[in-house]
């Protein structure tokens, strides 16, 4: 009895890369090029304060936004559009909104 040969994978399939649709990953505070992430912005801010306890006295200006699954930091307006396109929004929570809050994500 002979063992059947298995055809090699098509070169097209072997080299085909799958590009995942960009989605919102987590709430993020950005300060001085550093990202502090959490499930919501309050928790991200608390993480930032561990490293920068005097950020208000030092007049530092953190930015709030979101990190995407592609590693990009986006503001709340762009994040809302991405989450909407990716089907990540809870329609009851986000109805009428134009910027993203972490509570809108499901």
C-alpha positions as CSV (number, residue, x, y, z in Angstrom):
1,X,0.0,0.0,0.0
2,X,1.4,3.4,-1.0
3,X,1.0,6.6,0.9
4,X,-0.7,9.3,-1.2
5,X,1.4,12.4,-1.9
6,X,0.1,15.7,-0.5
7,X,0.3,18.5,-3.0
8,X,2.4,21.5,-1.8
9,X,0.5,24.6,-0.8
10,X,-0.1,27.1,-3.5
11,X,2.6,29.8,-3.5
12,X,-0.2,32.3,-3.6
13,X,-1.6,31.0,-0.3
14,X,1.8,30.7,1.3
15,X,2.6,34.3,0.6
16,X,-0.9,35.7,1.2
17,X,-0.9,38.0,4.2
18,X,-4.0,38.6,6.1
19,X,-4.5,42.2,7.0
20,X,-6.8,42.4,9.9
21,X,-9.4,45.2,10.0
22,X,-8.3,48.0,12.4
23,X,-10.3,48.1,15.6
24,X,-10.2,49.9,18.9
25,X,-8.1,48.1,21.4
26,X,-8.1,50.1,24.6
27,X,-8.5,53.5,26.3
28,X,-5.2,55.3,26.3
29,X,-3.6,58.4,27.9
30,X,-0.6,59.7,26.0
31,X,2.0,61.8,27.7
32,X,5.4,62.7,26.4
33,X,5.2,59.9,23.8
34,X,4.3,57.3,26.4
35,X,1.1,55.4,26.4
36,X,-0.8,54.4,29.5
37,X,-3.6,51.9,28.7
38,X,-6.6,50.5,30.6
39,X,-10.2,49.5,30.1
40,X,-11.3,53.1,30.6
41,X,-9.6,56.6,30.7
42,X,-9.8,57.0,34.5
43,X,-7.8,53.8,35.0
44,X,-5.4,54.8,32.3
45,X,-4.9,58.2,34.1
46,X,-4.3,56.4,37.4
47,X,-1.6,54.4,35.7
48,X,0.0,57.6,34.3
49,X,-0.1,59.2,37.8
50,X,2.1,56.4,39.2
51,X,4.9,57.6,36.9
52,X,4.0,61.3,36.8
53,X,2.5,62.0,40.3
54,X,3.1,65.8,39.9
55,X,1.9,66.1,36.3
56,X,-0.6,68.9,37.1
57,X,2.0,71.0,39.0
58,X,4.5,70.4,36.2
59,X,1.9,71.6,33.7
60,X,2.1,68.5,31.6
61,X,-0.7,68.0,29.1
62,X,-1.8,64.4,28.7
63,X,-4.0,63.5,25.7
64,X,-6.8,61.0,25.9
65,X,-7.7,58.7,23.1
66,X,-7.5,55.1,22.1
67,X,-4.9,52.6,20.8
68,X,-6.0,50.5,17.8
69,X,-5.2,46.9,17.0
70,X,-2.6,48.3,14.6
71,X,-0.8,50.2,17.4
72,X,-2.0,53.7,16.4
73,X,-3.0,56.3,18.9
74,X,-6.2,58.0,17.7
75,X,-8.3,60.8,19.3
76,X,-11.9,60.2,20.4
77,X,-13.4,61.4,17.1
78,X,-11.4,59.1,14.9
79,X,-11.8,56.3,17.4
80,X,-15.6,56.6,17.1
81,X,-15.4,56.3,13.3
82,X,-13.2,53.2,13.5
83,X,-15.3,51.5,16.2
84,X,-18.4,52.2,14.1
85,X,-16.8,50.7,10.9
86,X,-15.6,47.7,12.9
87,X,-19.0,47.1,14.5
88,X,-17.7,47.6,18.0
89,X,-20.3,50.1,19.2
90,X,-23.1,49.4,21.6
91,X,-25.9,51.1,19.7
92,X,-27.9,52.0,22.8
93,X,-25.0,53.7,24.5
94,X,-23.5,55.5,21.5
95,X,-26.7,56.7,19.9
96,X,-26.2,60.3,18.7
97,X,-22.5,60.4,19.7
98,X,-19.7,61.7,17.5
99,X,-16.8,60.8,19.8
100,X,-15.9,57.6,21.5
101,X,-16.1,56.8,25.2
102,X,-15.0,53.4,26.4
103,X,-18.5,52.7,27.7
104,X,-19.7,52.7,24.1
105,X,-17.7,49.6,23.2
106,X,-19.1,46.1,23.5
